[in-house]
Amino acid sequence: MLRNTFEKEQCLMRDTYCNTLMELASDNDSIVALDADLVGSSGMKPFWKKFPERFFNCGIAEANMIGIAAGLSATGKIPFAHSFGTFATRRTCDQVFQSCAYAKLNVRIVGSDPGVTAALNGGTHMPFEDMAVLRAIPEITLIEPADSVQLRSVLIQLADAYGVYYIRMMRKNPVGIFAEGTPFRIGRGVVLQPGFDVTLVASGILLHEAMKAANTLSEMGISVRVVNIFTWKPIDKELLTQCAEETGAIVTCENHNIIGGLGSAVCEAVCETVPVPVERVGACDRFGEVGTEDYLRQAFGMTSADIVEAAKRAIAKKKKYKPA
């Protein structure tokens, strides 16, 4: 179910994270939260005040924080550990692999400010590679909610799930896409709009850009299917295969490096089933830089206009290589 209009939400995404965790923690004594000296940035002060004995500020020691989260999991707790995406993944990769995934423990890792949403914090804090770093770890689940409705649904599901999960989420106001109460299932994609000429596969903040691009393409007489893949791993191969069969061309849209991210995951999925032309919109193997989010979307080619051009290229390739 989509909203009638796509506008920025009034609630910060970090507040949805905190408020939902407090609700879940009120019903489940096993839920605990950890942070790496970013309690204000993560919006978790209310949780800290309400559950002081269940909140652990681990300081600027992210690898240690993940080790602590693993230890808490081993005692039966359900830890949610947060830091900026760069530090929650690159700096902690060995601990995520060894202490969490290899040990088959039950840990949730939250990386905030993905890609261009890091904005003025610049390239050192701008993760275009976080999902790629973790995607190679066996049995890990990678999730990127597009708005607060989807984030809340994911968090509720994770209260009863088991395993290692990474959630990349912006901290500020996302554009609201989904109506309250929209059901989601981790591991399954969502079709927002039907179409038969090309499929736009989008995640996170690029989902809104994909919807805008779809409107522009529709005005050109191009039928566009829009799919939200919010679970990057395990990816919904069944849905992607169907899209490849029915539209014959795909454009991936991600706030991430096109190497190792959503574009790579989609290419892997369709190449094994129904090979079709795939164009990837995202950061093209570049480091981040300082700037406003709007400037960075333009600089890294992540606008609706970029998606429109990619769709035209994908359709042209489909026509060129279509069997006689």
N, C-alpha and C positions, 0 to 999 in steps of 0.2 A: 504494500500500500504506500503510495507516494503522497507527499504533501501537496496542497493546492498550489502553493508558490514556494520557490526555493529562495530562502532568505537566511542570513546569518542568525544562528540561534542566540537567544538571550543568555543562556547558561553556558559558562565555560566548560569545555570538555573535561578539564581536570576536576571541576566541581561535581560533574556527573560521576566521575571515577570515585571520588571521595564519598559522596552521598550514597552511592550504590554499595560500596564496600561496607559502610556503616550499617546499612540495612541488613546486609548479609551477615555481618559479624554479630548483630544483635540476636540472630537466630542460630548462629553457629559459633560456638566458643573456640573452634579450631582455627578460625581465620585470623591471621596476623599480618601486619604490614611492616615493610622495611623501606628505608630511604637512605640515600647517600648524601646527606647534608643539603637536601633540596626540599625540605618540608614545606617551605613557603611556595616554592616554584611548582611543586606537585599538587598544591592545594590540600594537603593532608593534615593540616593543623587541627581541624575539627575531629578527625579520627583519633589523633594523638590525645586530645583533651578527653574524649569520651572513653577511649580504651588505652590509658597510659601504660598498662602492663602488657599490652599486645601490640605496641608500636616500638620499633627499634630504629633509631637514627644511627647508622653505622659510620657516619662521617665520610670524608672523601677517600673511600677505600672500597671501590665497587666490587673488586674481585673477592674481597673478604665478605662483603655483603651477600654475594651469591653463595659463598661457602656457609655462611650462617643460615641462609634460607634453606639450603640443603639439609643442614643439621636439624633445623626446626621441622622440616618435612619428615625426617627420619624418626622423629618423636611423635608423629601423628598430626602435626599442625599443617595448615594450608597457607603457605606464605605467598604474599604479593610483594615483590621487590621492585622498586622504581629507581631509575636514574635517567638522565638524558640518553637518547638512543645511541649516541656514539660510545658512551661509557658503559651502557648496559649490555653492549654486545662485543665491540672490539676489545675492550679492556678486560672483559670477563669470559672470553670465549673458552678458555681451558676449563674454568670452573663450571661453566654451563655444560660442557661436554662431559668432563670426568665426574664432578660431584653431583650433577643433576641427572643428565640424560643416561649416561653409562650406568649410573647407580640405580636407574629406574625409579627416581623419586618424584614427588608431586609438587612442582614449583611453577609459579607464574611470574614472569619477568615483564615489566612494563617499561618501554623505551619511549620517552616523549620527545617532542620537537623533531619529527622526521623530516628529512629533506629540506625544502625551502621554507618550511614553517619555523626553522631555527632562526631565519631572518638575520637580524642585526648581531646575533652571536657569532655569525661567520662560519668559515670553512672548518674550523677545528671542532665546532659543535653541530655540524650539518651532516647527518648520516644519510648518505646515498647508498650505503653498502651494508646496512645492518641486517636486512633480510637475507642478503646473499651470504653473509658471514655465517649465519645460523642455519641456512637452508640445507647445508651439507651434513648437519648433525642428524644422525638417525633418530626417528621416532619423535622429533620435536614438531609442534604445531605452531604455525606462524599466522598471525591475524592482524589485519589493519581495518578497524571500523571507520566508516565514512562520516558518521555523525553520532550524536549522543544517544539516539534511540538504538542504534546498532551496538554501540559500546555497552549500554546497559544490558541488552540482551546477552551479549557475549559474557559479561561478568557474572550474570545470573547462572548461565550454563556452566561456567568454570567453578562455581561453588560446589558442584556435584561431580565434576569430571576428575580424571586422574591422568597425570603425565606432566610433561614440561611444555609450557606454553609461552610464547612471546607475543606481546601486544604492542604494536607501534601506534602511538596516538598523539595527535596535536594537543596542546594544552589550552588553546584559546577557543574562540567561537567558531565552530564549523558551520558551513552552510547546511541547513536542515534539509534532508532528502526524504526521509521516511516518516510516515505518520506514526503517532504513538500507538504502541501495541502491535506493530508489524512483527510477524514471527520470522526468526532466522534460525538456521541450523549450521553450527560450525562444520566446515568441510563442504558445504553446498553453496553454489553461486545463486544469484538472484537476477532474474530477467526483469528489467525495468520497462523495456519497450520492445515490441516485436519488430521484425524487419527481415528482409531477404537478400539485400545487396551486399551488406558488410556488417560485421559485428564489432562493436566497440567494447573491449573488455577493460574495465576501469576499477580503481581501488582508491580509498582514502579521499584526499582533497581533489583528485583528478576525476572523481565520479561526476561532480557538478560540471566540470569543464566538458566531459564527454556528453552530458545531457544537452549542454548548449551547442556543442558541435553537431549533435544529432538533429537539433532544430534547424540549424543552418543547412545541413545536407538535405533534410527533408524538403526545404524550400527550393532546392535544386532538382527535386524529383528523384532523390536517392533514398531508398528504403533502408533504414538503419535499425539494427538490433543493438540494444544497450544492455550489457551484463555487468553486474557487480560481483567481482571475485574478491571477497573480503578475507577468505582463508587462502593464503598463498601455498601453504603446505599443511595437510594433503590437499592438493588442488582438485577441483571438481572436473575430472577428465571426462566423465559422461556428458556433462553439459557442454563442455568445450568441443567434444566430438560432434555433438548434435549441431552446434553453431557452425562448425567447419563444414559439415555436410550440407546444411541448409542455406548458408550464405556464401560460402566459398572464399571468403576473405576476412581477415581479422586485423584489428588495430589494438594494441595494448597501450594503456595509459597509466603511468605510474610516477609517483613522486620519489624516484629511486633511480639508481644507475640501471640502464637497460641491460647491463651485463650481470647475470646472476639473480636478477629480480623477477618481477611478474612477467615481463616479456620473455625471459629465458624459460620460465616455468611453463608458460603457455605454448611456446615453440616446442618444448620437449613433449608436451602432452599431445599436440596435434600431429607432430611428425611421426609419432608412433601409431597414429590411428588414421587420420585423414589429412595428409599434407596439403596445406593451402598457403597462399601468400600471407605473410604476417609483417606488418609494419609496427615498429616500437617507438612510442613517444615517452620520453623521460630524459634523465641526465645521460648524456652520451660520453661516458667514461671521463668525467671531469670532477675536479675537486669543487667544493662549495666556496662561496664568497659572501662578503657582507652586503646587505641590501634589504630593502623592504620585500615583503612576500610578493607583492605585485610585480616589482622590478625583477625579482628572481624567476618568477614564472615565465616572464618574457625572455630573460637571458638564457634560461635552460630549455626553452622550447616546450613549455608545458601549458600552453593556452588552448582554448577551443579552436582557434585558427590553425594551430599546429596540428591538431587532431583532424580537422577538416582536410588539410593537405595530405596527411598520412592516409586517410580513407580513400582519397582520390587515387593515390599511388597504388594502394592495395587492390582496388577495383580494376585499375589498368593492368596490373600484373595478372589478375585473374582472367581477364579477357585475352591477354596475350598468350597465356599458357594453357588455356582451356582446350581439352582434347577435341579433335574434329568429330 
